[in-house]
Amino acid sequence: MEPATVVMISITAVVIALTGYSIYIAFGPPSVELDDPFDDHED
C-alpha cells in the first residue's frame, strides 16, 4: 500500500473516532453532568 493511502486512512480513522467520542460525551450517559449556561442565567 502507498504511504499516502496509509496516512489518509489513519487521519480518517482518527476523525471518525473523535466524532464518535464527542457524540457519546454530548448525548450519552456522561451528558448528565453537563450544564446549560443559558438556563442558569435566564431572567
Secondary structure, 3 states (H helix, E strand, C coil): CCHHHHHHHHHHHHHHHHHHHHHHHHHCHHHHHCCCHHHHCCC
